[in-house]
Amino acid sequence: MSEFRVQHADKLIRRAKVEAKVGNVSLAWKFLESAHIFSQPYAGLHMYVHWEMCLLAYEERNYREVFG
């Protein structure tokens, strides 16, 4: 797995968490969507991004997204 991809995806996820914490949920989703696309060639990294998306959806009580 490319170290660059791992670091970049991690950076996007960290930014998403910061934005969600300050209430910019739509921007948080944009960062996670970018991480999602970027991580697709690597199953483990991709699943980690899905996990983070699931956590954000759960925090928002967006159960449709959680179970989707």
ZIJOWO-V710289 format. One record per residue. RES is the residue in three letters. SS is DSSP state (h for helix, s for strand, l for the rest). Layout:
RES;SS, RES;SS
This chain:
MET;l, SER;l, GLU;h, PHE;h, ARG;h, VAL;h, GLN;h, HIS;h, ALA;h, ASP;h, LYS;h, LEU;h, ILE;h, ARG;h, ARG;h, ALA;h, LYS;h, VAL;h, GLU;h, ALA;h, LYS;h, VAL;l, GLY;l, ASN;l, VAL;h, SER;h, LEU;h, ALA;h, TRP;h, LYS;h, PHE;h, LEU;h, GLU;h, SER;h, ALA;h, HIS;h, ILE;h, PHE;h, SER;l, GLN;l, PRO;l, TYR;l, ALA;h, GLY;h, LEU;h, HIS;h, MET;h, TYR;h, VAL;h, HIS;h, TRP;h, GLU;h, MET;h, CYS;h, LEU;h, LEU;h, ALA;h, TYR;h, GLU;h, GLU;l, ARG;l, ASN;l, TYR;h, ARG;h, GLU;h, VAL;h, PHE;h, GLY;l
